[in-house]
Amino acid sequence: MHALPGMELTGADGSRPSSEVVGEYFARYERTFGLRVRRPVGVSAVREGAGGRLRVETSEGVWSARA
């Protein structure tokens, strides 16, 4: 498991399934940084966009992303 930028993954209980540990870590990360995550979202295409960005076409609209 790898830590996300700005928040280390510490104190993981090795006796618990990784899916639980990672899911809780992601939820904590979203809360900590005030991320507005939408789910579920289906991605239909990822294409080259303007200015070196990516154009991400989803069931919730079209998004522009750096990575």
C-alpha positions in Angstrom: 0.0 0.0 0.0 1.2 3.5 -0.8 0.5 6.7 0.9 -1.3 9.5 -1.0 0.4 13.0 -1.2 0.2 15.0 2.0 -1.0 12.2 4.3 1.0 9.1 5.4 -0.7 5.8 5.8 0.2 4.9 9.4 -1.0 2.5 12.0 -2.5 0.0 9.5 -3.6 -3.2 11.3 -2.0 -6.1 9.4 -4.6 -8.5 10.7 -7.4 -6.6 8.9 -8.2 -7.1 5.2 -6.4 -4.5 3.0 -9.7 -3.6 1.4 -11.0 -2.3 4.7 -7.7 -0.5 5.6 -7.4 1.2 2.3 -11.1 2.1 2.1 -10.9 3.8 5.5 -7.7 5.6 4.6 -9.2 6.9 1.3 -12.3 8.1 3.2 -10.1 9.9 5.8 -8.1 11.5 3.0 -11.2 12.8 1.3 -12.5 14.3 4.6 -9.0 15.8 5.5 -8.6 17.6 2.2 -12.3 18.4 1.6 -12.4 16.4 -1.7 -15.7 16.3 -3.4 -15.5 12.7 -4.7 -18.4 11.5 -6.8 -19.3 7.8 -7.0 -20.2 5.7 -8.8 -19.1 7.3 -12.0 -18.6 5.4 -15.3 -15.7 6.5 -17.5 -16.4 6.1 -21.2 -13.2 7.7 -22.6 -10.0 9.5 -21.7 -8.5 11.6 -24.5 -5.8 14.2 -25.0 -7.3 17.6 -24.2 -6.3 21.2 -24.5 -3.1 22.5 -22.8 -1.6 19.1 -22.2 -4.5 18.1 -20.0 -6.7 15.0 -20.3 -10.4 15.1 -21.3 -12.2 12.5 -19.2 -15.7 11.6 -20.5 -17.9 10.2 -17.8 -21.5 9.3 -16.9 -21.5 12.6 -14.9 -20.2 14.9 -17.5 -16.8 15.8 -19.1 -13.9 16.6 -16.9 -10.4 18.0 -17.5 -7.5 16.5 -15.5 -3.7 16.9 -15.2 -3.1 13.2 -14.8 
